[in-house]
Amino acid sequence: TKPASEGGVLAVEDTAPAPSSSLSSVPSAGVRVKVAAAAVNFADMLMVQGQYQEKPNLPFVPGGEFSGLVTEVGVAVDPK
């Protein structure tokens, strides 16, 4: 796959972290994760190109795999 600058579908963009005051509260059964690494694999690229068997509603964010540090947990989350 070519980068977006060469007519492809992928682009990487550095973004500044959002100020902590602009973050919404964590749902009672949710968690907030500071993402350290994320993966975009072949199936994600097919989805972006509209060639995957499942067609997500647009707009969507490709990639479902990540690792990071849990920074907040909701009150209903069981720590076990």
All heavy atoms as TSV, in Angstrom:
chain	resi	resn	atom	element	x	y	z
A	1	THR	N	N	0.842	-1.178	0.000
A	1	THR	CA	C	0.000	0.000	0.000
A	1	THR	C	C	0.882	1.234	0.000
A	1	THR	O	O	1.856	1.306	0.731
A	1	THR	CB	C	-0.914	0.003	1.225
A	1	THR	OG1	O	-1.736	-1.145	1.174
A	1	THR	CG2	C	-1.785	1.237	1.260
A	2	LYS	N	N	0.505	2.212	-0.777
A	2	LYS	CA	C	1.263	3.448	-0.876
A	2	LYS	C	C	0.846	4.420	0.227
A	2	LYS	O	O	-0.311	4.416	0.657
A	2	LYS	CB	C	0.992	4.117	-2.216
A	2	LYS	CG	C	1.438	3.333	-3.408
A	2	LYS	CD	C	1.049	4.087	-4.672
A	2	LYS	CE	C	1.326	3.264	-5.898
A	2	LYS	NZ	N	0.880	3.962	-7.120
A	3	PRO	N	N	1.759	5.303	0.652
A	3	PRO	CA	C	1.355	6.342	1.594
A	3	PRO	C	C	0.423	7.345	0.921
A	3	PRO	O	O	0.381	7.450	-0.311
A	3	PRO	CB	C	2.677	6.992	1.996
A	3	PRO	CG	C	3.646	6.632	0.929
A	3	PRO	CD	C	3.171	5.340	0.326
A	4	ALA	N	N	-0.314	8.084	1.709
A	4	ALA	CA	C	-1.264	9.055	1.173
A	4	ALA	C	C	-0.579	10.066	0.268
A	4	ALA	O	O	-1.158	10.516	-0.720
A	4	ALA	CB	C	-1.990	9.763	2.317
A	5	SER	N	N	0.661	10.424	0.590
A	5	SER	CA	C	1.379	11.405	-0.228
A	5	SER	C	C	1.644	10.900	-1.644
A	5	SER	O	O	1.935	11.680	-2.542
A	5	SER	CB	C	2.704	11.773	0.443
A	5	SER	OG	O	3.527	10.622	0.570
A	6	GLU	N	N	1.542	9.578	-1.851
A	6	GLU	CA	C	1.753	8.987	-3.172
A	6	GLU	C	C	0.459	8.428	-3.754
A	6	GLU	O	O	0.467	7.540	-4.598
A	6	GLU	CB	C	2.802	7.874	-3.084
A	6	GLU	CG	C	4.176	8.360	-2.660
A	6	GLU	CD	C	5.164	7.221	-2.454
A	6	GLU	OE1	O	4.875	6.073	-2.864
A	6	GLU	OE2	O	6.227	7.478	-1.858
A	7	GLY	N	N	-0.690	8.899	-3.267
A	7	GLY	CA	C	-1.976	8.454	-3.791
A	7	GLY	C	C	-2.541	7.238	-3.089
A	7	GLY	O	O	-3.550	6.694	-3.516
A	8	GLY	N	N	-1.908	6.787	-2.022
A	8	GLY	CA	C	-2.401	5.636	-1.270
A	8	GLY	C	C	-3.447	6.031	-0.243
A	8	GLY	O	O	-3.944	7.158	-0.233
A	9	VAL	N	N	-3.766	5.094	0.631
A	9	VAL	CA	C	-4.848	5.310	1.590
A	9	VAL	C	C	-4.379	5.535	3.012
A	9	VAL	O	O	-5.178	5.849	3.881
A	9	VAL	CB	C	-5.836	4.117	1.577
A	9	VAL	CG1	C	-6.528	4.005	0.237
A	9	VAL	CG2	C	-5.136	2.823	1.930
A	10	LEU	N	N	-3.096	5.370	3.281
A	10	LEU	CA	C	-2.623	5.468	4.657
A	10	LEU	C	C	-1.883	6.767	4.910
A	10	LEU	O	O	-1.173	7.271	4.055
A	10	LEU	CB	C	-1.682	4.303	4.982
A	10	LEU	CG	C	-2.304	2.922	4.926
A	10	LEU	CD1	C	-1.251	1.876	5.216
A	10	LEU	CD2	C	-3.439	2.799	5.912
A	11	ALA	N	N	-2.043	7.303	6.110
A	11	ALA	CA	C	-1.301	8.485	6.538
A	11	ALA	C	C	-1.057	8.374	8.034
A	11	ALA	O	O	-1.887	7.853	8.766
A	11	ALA	CB	C	-2.075	9.751	6.226
A	12	VAL	N	N	0.081	8.848	8.464
A	12	VAL	CA	C	0.419	8.894	9.887
A	12	VAL	C	C	0.528	10.353	10.261
A	12	VAL	O	O	1.130	11.153	9.554
A	12	VAL	CB	C	1.751	8.164	10.171
A	12	VAL	CG1	C	2.132	8.307	11.636
A	12	VAL	CG2	C	1.643	6.707	9.779
A	13	GLU	N	N	-0.064	10.706	11.376
A	13	GLU	CA	C	-0.089	12.097	11.776
A	13	GLU	C	C	0.211	12.186	13.260
A	13	GLU	O	O	-0.394	11.489	14.065
A	13	GLU	CB	C	-1.481	12.652	11.483
A	13	GLU	CG	C	-1.688	14.077	11.833
A	13	GLU	CD	C	-3.098	14.539	11.491
A	13	GLU	OE1	O	-3.672	14.048	10.498
A	13	GLU	OE2	O	-3.615	15.366	12.233
A	14	ASP	N	N	1.182	13.018	13.619
A	14	ASP	CA	C	1.449	13.283	15.027
A	14	ASP	C	C	0.435	14.303	15.504
A	14	ASP	O	O	0.176	15.306	14.834
A	14	ASP	CB	C	2.858	13.840	15.228
A	14	ASP	CG	C	3.928	12.777	15.068
A	14	ASP	OD1	O	3.634	11.599	15.332
A	14	ASP	OD2	O	5.050	13.128	14.690
A	15	THR	N	N	-0.142	14.049	16.662
A	15	THR	CA	C	-1.095	15.002	17.219
A	15	THR	C	C	-0.689	15.320	18.647
A	15	THR	O	O	-0.136	14.485	19.352
A	15	THR	CB	C	-2.525	14.439	17.207
A	15	THR	OG1	O	-2.548	13.221	17.960
A	15	THR	CG2	C	-3.017	14.182	15.800
A	16	ALA	N	N	-0.973	16.518	19.040
A	16	ALA	CA	C	-0.691	16.925	20.418
A	16	ALA	C	C	-1.726	16.285	21.325
A	16	ALA	O	O	-2.891	16.135	20.935
A	16	ALA	CB	C	-0.753	18.435	20.530
A	17	PRO	N	N	-1.321	15.890	22.518
A	17	PRO	CA	C	-2.305	15.309	23.442
A	17	PRO	C	C	-3.371	16.338	23.808
A	17	PRO	O	O	-3.099	17.528	23.883
A	17	PRO	CB	C	-1.482	14.906	24.662
A	17	PRO	CG	C	-0.155	15.532	24.504
A	17	PRO	CD	C	-0.002	15.960	23.082
A	18	ALA	N	N	-4.583	15.860	23.993
A	18	ALA	CA	C	-5.680	16.741	24.393
A	18	ALA	C	C	-5.459	17.195	25.831
A	18	ALA	O	O	-4.990	16.415	26.663
A	18	ALA	CB	C	-7.008	15.991	24.287
A	19	PRO	N	N	-5.778	18.438	26.129
A	19	PRO	CA	C	-5.672	18.869	27.527
A	19	PRO	C	C	-6.581	18.009	28.393
A	19	PRO	O	O	-7.678	17.647	27.985
A	19	PRO	CB	C	-6.164	20.316	27.501
A	19	PRO	CG	C	-6.179	20.723	26.078
A	19	PRO	CD	C	-6.258	19.475	25.254
A	20	SER	N	N	-6.133	17.676	29.590
A	20	SER	CA	C	-6.909	16.780	30.446
A	20	SER	C	C	-8.284	17.351	30.767
A	20	SER	O	O	-9.223	16.613	31.003
A	20	SER	CB	C	-6.151	16.459	31.731
A	20	SER	OG	O	-5.876	17.656	32.438
A	21	SER	N	N	-8.429	18.669	30.751
A	21	SER	CA	C	-9.722	19.268	31.051
A	21	SER	C	C	-10.748	19.012	29.946
A	21	SER	O	O	-11.939	19.127	30.174
A	21	SER	CB	C	-9.572	20.766	31.274
A	21	SER	OG	O	-9.070	21.374	30.101
A	22	SER	N	N	-10.286	18.637	28.724
A	22	SER	CA	C	-11.222	18.419	27.628
A	22	SER	C	C	-11.681	16.966	27.530
A	22	SER	O	O	-12.507	16.645	26.697
A	22	SER	CB	C	-10.596	18.848	26.295
A	22	SER	OG	O	-9.562	17.958	25.933
A	23	LEU	N	N	-11.148	16.088	28.356
A	23	LEU	CA	C	-11.538	14.679	28.308
A	23	LEU	C	C	-12.875	14.482	29.005
A	23	LEU	O	O	-13.132	15.065	30.054
A	23	LEU	CB	C	-10.472	13.810	28.991
A	23	LEU	CG	C	-9.098	13.792	28.334
A	23	LEU	CD1	C	-8.126	12.981	29.182
A	23	LEU	CD2	C	-9.163	13.237	26.934
A	24	SER	N	N	-13.700	13.641	28.403
A	24	SER	CA	C	-14.976	13.330	29.039
A	24	SER	C	C	-14.739	12.351	30.179
A	24	SER	O	O	-13.699	11.710	30.267
A	24	SER	CB	C	-15.935	12.739	28.007
A	24	SER	OG	O	-15.395	11.551	27.476
A	25	SER	N	N	-15.721	12.219	31.047
A	25	SER	CA	C	-15.582	11.287	32.160
A	25	SER	C	C	-15.679	9.848	31.650
A	25	SER	O	O	-16.290	9.576	30.618
A	25	SER	CB	C	-16.651	11.542	33.218
A	25	SER	OG	O	-17.929	11.383	32.658
A	26	VAL	N	N	-15.066	8.935	32.366
A	26	VAL	CA	C	-15.073	7.519	32.000
A	26	VAL	C	C	-16.426	6.928	32.379
A	26	VAL	O	O	-16.907	7.143	33.495
A	26	VAL	CB	C	-13.935	6.772	32.738
A	26	VAL	CG1	C	-13.973	5.289	32.454
A	26	VAL	CG2	C	-12.589	7.342	32.357
A	27	PRO	N	N	-17.071	6.187	31.468
A	27	PRO	CA	C	-18.343	5.528	31.825
A	27	PRO	C	C	-18.140	4.580	33.007
A	27	PRO	O	O	-17.036	4.071	33.226
A	27	PRO	CB	C	-18.709	4.749	30.566
A	27	PRO	CG	C	-17.927	5.384	29.462
A	27	PRO	CD	C	-16.684	5.922	30.091
A	28	SER	N	N	-19.194	4.309	33.757
A	28	SER	CA	C	-19.055	3.500	34.973
A	28	SER	C	C	-18.481	2.115	34.697
A	28	SER	O	O	-17.764	1.561	35.533
A	28	SER	CB	C	-20.396	3.383	35.694
A	28	SER	OG	O	-21.326	2.694	34.894
A	29	ALA	N	N	-18.747	1.527	33.532
A	29	ALA	CA	C	-18.213	0.200	33.201
A	29	ALA	C	C	-17.068	0.289	32.197
A	29	ALA	O	O	-16.706	-0.698	31.568
A	29	ALA	CB	C	-19.318	-0.694	32.653
A	30	GLY	N	N	-16.457	1.469	32.038
A	30	GLY	CA	C	-15.410	1.663	31.034
A	30	GLY	C	C	-14.039	1.898	31.633
A	30	GLY	O	O	-13.872	1.990	32.845
A	31	VAL	N	N	-13.062	1.982	30.755
A	31	VAL	CA	C	-11.693	2.308	31.151
A	31	VAL	C	C	-11.128	3.325	30.160
A	31	VAL	O	O	-11.588	3.433	29.029
A	31	VAL	CB	C	-10.763	1.066	31.187
A	31	VAL	CG1	C	-11.224	0.059	32.213
A	31	VAL	CG2	C	-10.637	0.429	29.829
A	32	ARG	N	N	-10.129	4.075	30.600
A	32	ARG	CA	C	-9.388	4.974	29.709
A	32	ARG	C	C	-7.974	4.419	29.623
A	32	ARG	O	O	-7.358	4.071	30.628
A	32	ARG	CB	C	-9.377	6.395	30.240
A	32	ARG	CG	C	-8.537	7.332	29.369
A	32	ARG	CD	C	-8.722	8.786	29.726
A	32	ARG	NE	N	-10.023	9.221	29.200
A	32	ARG	CZ	C	-10.915	9.895	29.906
A	32	ARG	NH1	N	-10.681	10.241	31.146
A	32	ARG	NH2	N	-12.066	10.246	29.355
A	33	VAL	N	N	-7.463	4.307	28.388
A	33	VAL	CA	C	-6.137	3.747	28.154
A	33	VAL	C	C	-5.278	4.772	27.432
A	33	VAL	O	O	-5.715	5.351	26.428
A	33	VAL	CB	C	-6.214	2.455	27.305
A	33	VAL	CG1	C	-4.830	1.899	27.017
A	33	VAL	CG2	C	-7.076	1.410	27.996
A	34	LYS	N	N	-4.073	5.006	27.942
A	34	LYS	CA	C	-3.091	5.823	27.225
A	34	LYS	C	C	-2.384	4.869	26.268
A	34	LYS	O	O	-1.615	4.004	26.684
A	34	LYS	CB	C	-2.106	6.463	28.193
A	34	LYS	CG	C	-1.089	7.332	27.498
A	34	LYS	CD	C	-0.158	7.993	28.493
A	34	LYS	CE	C	0.829	8.867	27.746
A	34	LYS	NZ	N	1.759	9.516	28.700
A	35	VAL	N	N	-2.670	4.988	24.980
A	35	VAL	CA	C	-2.165	4.054	23.979
A	35	VAL	C	C	-0.685	4.316	23.720
A	35	VAL	O	O	-0.290	5.447	23.431
A	35	VAL	CB	C	-2.982	4.151	22.674
A	35	VAL	CG1	C	-2.396	3.256	21.597
A	35	VAL	CG2	C	-4.440	3.800	22.939
A	36	ALA	N	N	0.117	3.250	23.816
A	36	ALA	CA	C	1.553	3.344	23.551
A	36	ALA	C	C	1.888	2.869	22.138
A	36	ALA	O	O	2.813	3.377	21.512
A	36	ALA	CB	C	2.327	2.515	24.576
A	37	ALA	N	N	1.139	1.892	21.645
A	37	ALA	CA	C	1.383	1.356	20.297
A	37	ALA	C	C	0.064	0.840	19.736
A	37	ALA	O	O	-0.775	0.333	20.467
A	37	ALA	CB	C	2.406	0.228	20.355
A	38	ALA	N	N	-0.104	0.999	18.437
A	38	ALA	CA	C	-1.304	0.508	17.765
A	38	ALA	C	C	-0.898	-0.147	16.456
A	38	ALA	O	O	0.108	0.228	15.855
A	38	ALA	CB	C	-2.280	1.648	17.502
A	39	ALA	N	N	-1.679	-1.131	16.034
A	39	ALA	CA	C	-1.366	-1.862	14.809
A	39	ALA	C	C	-2.432	-1.599	13.755
A	39	ALA	O	O	-3.610	-1.459	14.063
A	39	ALA	CB	C	-1.294	-3.360	15.097
A	40	VAL	N	N	-1.997	-1.509	12.521
A	40	VAL	CA	C	-2.895	-1.493	11.372
A	40	VAL	C	C	-2.456	-2.665	10.513
A	40	VAL	O	O	-1.315	-2.714	10.057
A	40	VAL	CB	C	-2.805	-0.167	10.586
A	40	VAL	CG1	C	-3.698	-0.220	9.360
A	40	VAL	CG2	C	-3.183	1.001	11.478
A	41	ASN	N	N	-3.333	-3.647	10.333
A	41	ASN	CA	C	-2.943	-4.848	9.605
A	41	ASN	C	C	-3.633	-4.926	8.240
A	41	ASN	O	O	-4.338	-4.021	7.825
A	41	ASN	CB	C	-3.206	-6.103	10.458
A	41	ASN	CG	C	-4.653	-6.230	10.844
A	41	ASN	OD1	O	-5.533	-6.029	10.025
A	41	ASN	ND2	N	-4.909	-6.564	12.100
A	42	PHE	N	N	-3.407	-6.023	7.550
A	42	PHE	CA	C	-3.918	-6.201	6.189
A	42	PHE	C	C	-5.431	-6.051	6.114
A	42	PHE	O	O	-5.955	-5.381	5.218
A	42	PHE	CB	C	-3.475	-7.570	5.649
A	42	PHE	CG	C	-3.868	-7.801	4.220
A	42	PHE	CD1	C	-3.294	-7.059	3.193
A	42	PHE	CD2	C	-4.804	-8.751	3.893
A	42	PHE	CE1	C	-3.659	-7.264	1.863
A	42	PHE	CE2	C	-5.171	-8.976	2.567
A	42	PHE	CZ	C	-4.592	-8.222	1.554
A	43	ALA	N	N	-6.150	-6.630	7.068
A	43	ALA	CA	C	-7.616	-6.521	7.058
A	43	ALA	C	C	-8.050	-5.064	7.216
A	43	ALA	O	O	-9.019	-4.630	6.583
A	43	ALA	CB	C	-8.217	-7.376	8.167
A	44	ASP	N	N	-7.349	-4.299	8.034
A	44	ASP	CA	C	-7.664	-2.880	8.189
A	44	ASP	C	C	-7.487	-2.138	6.865
A	44	ASP	O	O	-8.297	-1.288	6.494
A	44	ASP	CB	C	-6.773	-2.235	9.248
A	44	ASP	CG	C	-6.979	-2.820	10.627
A	44	ASP	OD1	O	-8.145	-2.996	11.029
A	44	ASP	OD2	O	-5.979	-3.099	11.304
A	45	MET	N	N	-6.426	-2.449	6.139
A	45	MET	CA	C	-6.190	-1.787	4.858
A	45	MET	C	C	-7.277	-2.152	3.847
A	45	MET	O	O	-7.719	-1.307	3.068
A	45	MET	CB	C	-4.794	-2.110	4.343
A	45	MET	CG	C	-3.738	-1.481	5.242
A	45	MET	SD	S	-2.102	-1.305	4.576
A	45	MET	CE	C	-1.570	-2.944	4.285
A	46	LEU	N	N	-7.729	-3.415	3.874
A	46	LEU	CA	C	-8.834	-3.803	2.986
A	46	LEU	C	C	-10.102	-3.028	3.324
A	46	LEU	O	O	-10.833	-2.603	2.424
A	46	LEU	CB	C	-9.086	-5.308	3.077
A	46	LEU	CG	C	-8.028	-6.217	2.460
A	46	LEU	CD1	C	-8.362	-7.674	2.747
A	46	LEU	CD2	C	-7.891	-5.972	0.972
A	47	MET	N	N	-10.365	-2.826	4.627
A	47	MET	CA	C	-11.548	-2.061	5.029
A	47	MET	C	C	-11.464	-0.627	4.529
A	47	MET	O	O	-12.444	-0.083	4.024
A	47	MET	CB	C	-11.695	-2.073	6.546
A	47	MET	CG	C	-12.309	-3.329	7.078
A	47	MET	SD	S	-12.716	-3.078	8.812
A	47	MET	CE	C	-12.284	-4.658	9.458
A	48	VAL	N	N	-10.290	-0.014	4.669
A	48	VAL	CA	C	-10.104	1.360	4.208
A	48	VAL	C	C	-10.355	1.461	2.706
A	48	VAL	O	O	-10.922	2.447	2.225
A	48	VAL	CB	C	-8.680	1.853	4.567
A	48	VAL	CG1	C	-8.351	3.156	3.867
A	48	VAL	CG2	C	-8.524	2.005	6.070
A	49	GLN	N	N	-9.985	0.433	1.975
A	49	GLN	CA	C	-10.151	0.427	0.519
A	49	GLN	C	C	-11.538	-0.036	0.094
A	49	GLN	O	O	-11.849	-0.055	-1.094
A	49	GLN	CB	C	-9.087	-0.480	-0.118
A	49	GLN	CG	C	-7.679	0.033	0.092
A	49	GLN	CD	C	-6.622	-0.978	-0.313
A	49	GLN	OE1	O	-6.893	-2.161	-0.464
A	49	GLN	NE2	N	-5.401	-0.504	-0.465
A	50	GLY	N	N	-12.384	-0.428	1.066
A	50	GLY	CA	C	-13.732	-0.899	0.751
A	50	GLY	C	C	-13.751	-2.293	0.169
A	50	GLY	O	O	-14.711	-2.679	-0.496
A	51	GLN	N	N	-12.697	-3.099	0.391
A	51	GLN	CA	C	-12.585	-4.426	-0.197
A	51	GLN	C	C	-12.739	-5.558	0.816
A	51	GLN	O	O	-12.595	-6.715	0.462
A	51	GLN	CB	C	-11.235	-4.562	-0.906
A	51	GLN	CG	C	-11.072	-3.582	-2.041
A	51	GLN	CD	C	-9.702	-3.666	-2.681
A	51	GLN	OE1	O	-8.842	-4.433	-2.270
A	51	GLN	NE2	N	-9.484	-2.858	-3.699
A	52	TYR	N	N	-13.028	-5.234	2.079
A	52	TYR	CA	C	-13.200	-6.261	3.103
A	52	TYR	C	C	-14.637	-6.760	3.073
A	52	TYR	O	O	-15.545	-6.028	2.662
A	52	TYR	CB	C	-12.853	-5.677	4.475
A	52	TYR	CG	C	-12.627	-6.709	5.548
A	52	TYR	CD1	C	-11.518	-7.555	5.508
A	52	TYR	CD2	C	-13.511	-6.846	6.594
A	52	TYR	CE1	C	-11.302	-8.499	6.498
A	52	TYR	CE2	C	-13.298	-7.792	7.600
A	52	TYR	CZ	C	-12.200	-8.614	7.535
A	52	TYR	OH	O	-11.981	-9.556	8.517
A	53	GLN	N	N	-14.885	-8.010	3.490
A	53	GLN	CA	C	-16.238	-8.564	3.421
A	53	GLN	C	C	-17.218	-7.810	4.313
A	53	GLN	O	O	-18.398	-7.744	4.009
A	53	GLN	CB	C	-16.261	-10.062	3.738
A	53	GLN	CG	C	-15.759	-10.438	5.105
A	53	GLN	CD	C	-14.317	-10.881	5.107
A	53	GLN	OE1	O	-13.528	-10.467	4.281
A	53	GLN	NE2	N	-13.952	-11.724	6.049
A	54	GLU	N	N	-16.753	-7.228	5.406
A	54	GLU	CA	C	-17.611	-6.396	6.250
A	54	GLU	C	C	-17.326	-4.943	5.915
A	54	GLU	O	O	-16.180	-4.532	5.867
A	54	GLU	CB	C	-17.333	-6.664	7.725
A	54	GLU	CG	C	-17.664	-8.070	8.159
A	54	GLU	CD	C	-17.289	-8.325	9.609
A	54	GLU	OE1	O	-17.136	-7.359	10.375
A	54	GLU	OE2	O	-17.144	-9.495	9.957
A	55	LYS	N	N	-18.363	-4.182	5.660
A	55	LYS	CA	C	-18.211	-2.772	5.306
A	55	LYS	C	C	-18.622	-1.913	6.502
A	55	LYS	O	O	-19.808	-1.801	6.812
A	55	LYS	CB	C	-19.090	-2.406	4.105
A	55	LYS	CG	C	-18.917	-3.298	2.894
A	55	LYS	CD	C	-17.628	-3.010	2.151
A	55	LYS	CE	C	-17.557	-3.690	0.806
A	55	LYS	NZ	N	-16.949	-4.964	0.776
A	56	PRO	N	N	-17.655	-1.323	7.199
A	56	PRO	CA	C	-18.003	-0.492	8.353
A	56	PRO	C	C	-18.676	0.808	7.902
A	56	PRO	O	O	-18.454	1.285	6.796
A	56	PRO	CB	C	-16.653	-0.202	9.000
A	56	PRO	CG	C	-15.663	-0.333	7.894
A	56	PRO	CD	C	-16.216	-1.376	6.962
A	57	ASN	N	N	-19.519	1.343	8.774
A	57	ASN	CA	C	-20.126	2.646	8.496
A	57	ASN	C	C	-19.035	3.702	8.524
A	57	ASN	O	O	-18.123	3.650	9.342
A	57	ASN	CB	C	-21.196	2.972	9.531
A	57	ASN	CG	C	-22.378	2.046	9.432
A	57	ASN	OD1	O	-22.735	1.598	8.353
A	57	ASN	ND2	N	-22.983	1.736	10.563
A	58	LEU	N	N	-19.109	4.648	7.616
A	58	LEU	CA	C	-18.125	5.712	7.540
A	58	LEU	C	C	-18.606	6.920	8.324
A	58	LEU	O	O	-19.794	7.174	8.380
A	58	LEU	CB	C	-17.887	6.083	6.076
A	58	LEU	CG	C	-17.337	4.958	5.202
A	58	LEU	CD1	C	-17.233	5.434	3.759
A	58	LEU	CD2	C	-15.994	4.475	5.697
A	59	PRO	N	N	-17.740	7.692	8.924
A	59	PRO	CA	C	-16.301	7.432	9.023
A	59	PRO	C	C	-16.031	6.386	10.101
A	59	PRO	O	O	-16.816	6.221	11.022
A	59	PRO	CB	C	-15.735	8.786	9.442
A	59	PRO	CG	C	-16.836	9.422	10.219
A	59	PRO	CD	C	-18.120	8.934	9.584
A	60	PHE	N	N	-14.930	5.672	9.971
A	60	PHE	CA	C	-14.531	4.702	10.976
A	60	PHE	C	C	-13.032	4.819	11.188
A	60	PHE	O	O	-12.318	5.421	10.402
A	60	PHE	CB	C	-14.930	3.277	10.575
A	60	PHE	CG	C	-13.983	2.635	9.600
A	60	PHE	CD1	C	-13.058	1.696	10.041
A	60	PHE	CD2	C	-13.992	2.967	8.261
A	60	PHE	CE1	C	-12.180	1.119	9.151
A	60	PHE	CE2	C	-13.121	2.388	7.372
A	60	PHE	CZ	C	-12.208	1.464	7.808
A	61	VAL	N	N	-12.561	4.240	12.287
A	61	VAL	CA	C	-11.134	4.267	12.609
A	61	VAL	C	C	-10.594	2.864	12.416
A	61	VAL	O	O	-11.037	1.931	13.084
A	61	VAL	CB	C	-10.903	4.724	14.060
A	61	VAL	CG1	C	-9.428	4.687	14.415
A	61	VAL	CG2	C	-11.471	6.117	14.273
A	62	PRO	N	N	-9.649	2.684	11.485
A	62	PRO	CA	C	-9.076	1.346	11.304
A	62	PRO	C	C	-8.191	0.970	12.486
A	62	PRO	O	O	-7.668	1.831	13.181
A	62	PRO	CB	C	-8.259	1.480	10.015
A	62	PRO	CG	C	-7.921	2.920	9.921
A	62	PRO	CD	C	-9.056	3.660	10.571
A	63	GLY	N	N	-8.049	-0.313	12.681
A	63	GLY	CA	C	-7.169	-0.806	13.744
A	63	GLY	C	C	-7.948	-1.147	14.992
A	63	GLY	O	O	-8.686	-0.316	15.505
A	64	GLY	N	N	-7.801	-2.342	15.461
A	64	GLY	CA	C	-8.483	-2.768	16.675
A	64	GLY	C	C	-7.524	-3.344	17.692
A	64	GLY	O	O	-7.941	-3.859	18.710
A	65	GLU	N	N	-6.241	-3.225	17.412
A	65	GLU	CA	C	-5.238	-3.798	18.298
A	65	GLU	C	C	-4.361	-2.672	18.833
A	65	GLU	O	O	-3.909	-1.812	18.084
A	65	GLU	CB	C	-4.364	-4.791	17.537
A	65	GLU	CG	C	-5.158	-5.914	16.919
A	65	GLU	CD	C	-4.351	-6.714	15.912
A	65	GLU	OE1	O	-3.276	-6.249	15.476
A	65	GLU	OE2	O	-4.796	-7.798	15.543
A	66	PHE	N	N	-4.148	-2.670	20.143
A	66	PHE	CA	C	-3.284	-1.656	20.736
A	66	PHE	C	C	-2.756	-2.160	22.076
A	66	PHE	O	O	-3.237	-3.155	22.617
A	66	PHE	CB	C	-4.035	-0.334	20.925
A	66	PHE	CG	C	-5.132	-0.392	21.951
A	66	PHE	CD1	C	-4.881	-0.083	23.273
A	66	PHE	CD2	C	-6.417	-0.747	21.587
A	66	PHE	CE1	C	-5.887	-0.132	24.219
A	66	PHE	CE2	C	-7.442	-0.796	22.518
A	66	PHE	CZ	C	-7.170	-0.485	23.847
A	67	SER	N	N	-1.758	-1.483	22.578
A	67	SER	CA	C	-1.274	-1.749	23.924
A	67	SER	C	C	-1.043	-0.409	24.593
A	67	SER	O	O	-0.808	0.606	23.936
A	67	SER	CB	C	0.017	-2.572	23.912
A	67	SER	OG	O	1.073	-1.825	23.340
A	68	GLY	N	N	-1.135	-0.396	25.900
A	68	GLY	CA	C	-0.950	0.853	26.611
A	68	GLY	C	C	-1.161	0.682	28.096
A	68	GLY	O	O	-1.183	-0.424	28.625
A	69	LEU	N	N	-1.336	1.799	28.750
A	69	LEU	CA	C	-1.464	1.853	30.200
A	69	LEU	C	C	-2.869	2.319	30.563
A	69	LEU	O	O	-3.327	3.359	30.071
A	69	LEU	CB	C	-0.425	2.827	30.762
A	69	LEU	CG	C	-0.431	3.062	32.256
A	69	LEU	CD1	C	0.029	1.797	32.981
A	69	LEU	CD2	C	0.497	4.217	32.591
A	70	VAL	N	N	-3.542	1.562	31.413
A	70	VAL	CA	C	-4.859	1.972	31.897
A	70	VAL	C	C	-4.649	3.138	32.846
A	70	VAL	O	O	-3.926	3.027	33.832
A	70	VAL	CB	C	-5.593	0.812	32.599
A	70	VAL	CG1	C	-6.897	1.288	33.218
A	70	VAL	CG2	C	-5.850	-0.330	31.624
A	71	THR	N	N	-5.269	4.277	32.537
A	71	THR	CA	C	-5.088	5.476	33.354
A	71	THR	C	C	-6.288	5.791	34.231
A	71	THR	O	O	-6.150	6.504	35.218
A	71	THR	CB	C	-4.779	6.698	32.464
A	71	THR	OG1	O	-5.852	6.901	31.557
A	71	THR	CG2	C	-3.475	6.501	31.712
A	72	GLU	N	N	-7.473	5.285	33.866
A	72	GLU	CA	C	-8.678	5.499	34.673
A	72	GLU	C	C	-9.604	4.304	34.514
A	72	GLU	O	O	-9.642	3.693	33.450
A	72	GLU	CB	C	-9.443	6.738	34.221
A	72	GLU	CG	C	-8.766	8.051	34.512
A	72	GLU	CD	C	-9.637	9.209	34.091
A	72	GLU	OE1	O	-10.769	9.332	34.606
A	72	GLU	OE2	O	-9.187	9.974	33.224
A	73	VAL	N	N	-10.327	3.989	35.578
A	73	VAL	CA	C	-11.341	2.927	35.504
A	73	VAL	C	C	-12.655	3.464	36.049
A	73	VAL	O	O	-12.681	4.294	36.964
A	73	VAL	CB	C	-10.935	1.649	36.277
A	73	VAL	CG1	C	-9.729	0.991	35.661
A	73	VAL	CG2	C	-10.673	1.943	37.736
A	74	GLY	N	N	-13.743	2.990	35.466
A	74	GLY	CA	C	-15.055	3.370	35.943
A	74	GLY	C	C	-15.388	2.699	37.259
A	74	GLY	O	O	-14.782	1.676	37.623
A	75	VAL	N	N	-16.342	3.246	37.971
A	75	VAL	CA	C	-16.682	2.733	39.310
A	75	VAL	C	C	-17.235	1.322	39.289
A	75	VAL	O	O	-17.140	0.599	40.274
A	75	VAL	CB	C	-17.674	3.677	40.023
A	75	VAL	CG1	C	-17.037	5.022	40.287
A	75	VAL	CG2	C	-18.961	3.841	39.238
A	76	ALA	N	N	-17.808	0.862	38.184
A	76	ALA	CA	C	-18.388	-0.487	38.110
A	76	ALA	C	C	-17.405	-1.522	37.583
A	76	ALA	O	O	-17.757	-2.687	37.427
A	76	ALA	CB	C	-19.634	-0.472	37.227
A	77	VAL	N	N	-16.157	-1.141	37.313
A	77	VAL	CA	C	-15.173	-2.086	36.784
A	77	VAL	C	C	-14.613	-2.927	37.921
A	77	VAL	O	O	-14.162	-2.400	38.941
A	77	VAL	CB	C	-14.018	-1.332	36.063
A	77	VAL	CG1	C	-12.912	-2.297	35.650
A	77	VAL	CG2	C	-14.567	-0.596	34.862
A	78	ASP	N	N	-14.638	-4.248	37.744
A	78	ASP	CA	C	-14.101	-5.185	38.734
A	78	ASP	C	C	-12.583	-5.269	38.530
A	78	ASP	O	O	-12.138	-5.688	37.470
A	78	ASP	CB	C	-14.741	-6.550	38.553
A	78	ASP	CG	C	-14.303	-7.560	39.617
A	78	ASP	OD1	O	-13.431	-7.240	40.445
A	78	ASP	OD2	O	-14.834	-8.680	39.582
A	79	PRO	N	N	-11.784	-4.903	39.508
A	79	PRO	CA	C	-10.320	-4.903	39.334
A	79	PRO	C	C	-9.693	-6.290	39.248
A	79	PRO	O	O	-8.514	-6.403	39.005
A	79	PRO	CB	C	-9.825	-4.140	40.574
A	79	PRO	CG	C	-10.884	-4.372	41.591
A	79	PRO	CD	C	-12.176	-4.459	40.823
A	80	LYS	N	N	-10.482	-7.328	39.439
A	80	LYS	CA	C	-9.912	-8.684	39.387
A	80	LYS	C	C	-9.726	-9.078	38.004
A	80	LYS	O	O	-9.819	-9.602	37.173
A	80	LYS	CB	C	-10.794	-9.652	40.157
A	80	LYS	CG	C	-10.851	-9.295	41.617
A	80	LYS	CD	C	-11.786	-10.231	42.337
A	80	LYS	CE	C	-11.966	-9.746	43.755
A	80	LYS	NZ	N	-12.930	-10.502	44.485
